[in-house]
Amino acid sequence: MSADEEFYVGWQERAPAGLARHTRRVTALLALAAAGLALALAAAQRPFALSAFEFGVVREFRGILVERPHPALRVARPGRPPGWSRYLLVGPGKRGARELVEGLDGRPVRIAGSLIHADGQVMIEVVPGSAEALVGAGAEPVGEVLGERTLRGEIADAKCHLGVMNPGRRTVHRECAINCIAGGVPPVLLLDRPVGEGGGAQVVLLVGPRGEPLGRDVLPLVAVPVEVTGTLERNDDLYVLRAAMADVRRLDSSDSR
């Protein structure tokens, strides 16, 4: 070792000046590299959906109860011409709302519940025992058959996707979605491309060919890319795709590109 070569001994209070300067530069570069890597990883992530669940906030809602294909509340929407919005109903936890509103189909009702919403769709988590029939006339649902369509996307449960979980889709959410759909929460198709008017809908309610709930039949295809061929309808402001399970096809990586 030459006389001017610096050497640090661990028990010394300070490192030699040159070695200390070198260490500070290396430390600063490593810190900058770590910060840059963190920013790059953050930028590469998909943004969270704009969704909300008003957990613990209970409101009163009034409208016309629809039991099929999945329970929903039809709420009058002001405007010219006036129309109706359709809010899907679910129960607390991973449960549907069928048992909570049974026997009230087509009747004006009052219910209590918490709002869940995303992608222009609204859902209500119903407080058990709160559904109450009101005096008054019902209203005929407004429906329109839009024809046969082939749509691509991912099957998820409506409750988590619309705000209870974020993100409420893809493989990370698969087991949760399976449990929700098995418990009666409506399955939906999250579309790769929107359909319909006014910018289009990103979410389509998925039902059987006669409008019946799909239930457990759809569970093996949850949270994977699929192509579904069926009859597209618009019920008030809710888009519904009627399809047989034989017409729900899983896509491989080459198909989905």
C-alpha angles and dihedrals in degrees: 000000000000121000094250096047112112120232127183122216114201096227094054116105095228135026119236112278097249094047091047091053091050092049092050092052093049091047092050092049092050091050091051091048091051092049091049092049091050091051092048092051091047092050091051093057121097112251116251116256118257097252139136142196116197093213111191093007108113120194134177119245131188129194146103115307119230117189101184141106084355126346113273140162118233109213123190111247119206121228142089107316096019117230146172134260120207118216115195114227128219136170129240117291119357095339138111123231101237095109091045095059103026115146096022099094113145095004129118108252144177119221137172122222151121125275123244118181146165140137091028092300126115129205132181125213099214122223105233112252094016099103109107129175116234131206112262145073125293126228131236113251115250111230136170128189109222097185138246115332138175110215132181129209143091130300114233138155114270097224099057094038094052094057118301092095128026113227093024096177147058129046095313088063099038100106093046092050092049091053092047095050091045087054094054104270109143116258115230135191112234101210128226087210125025122246132205136031134316096038093324136256122283094195128054125187109237118217139157124275093269093043094264122142113267094215118164095357090078097049098096089058099049118125096008130103110270141174117217127192117195148107115304118213136176114219105189100308096334119098115217129189117204110204140154117236088243087065094054107092127188113228124219122217094272093050094052096053 
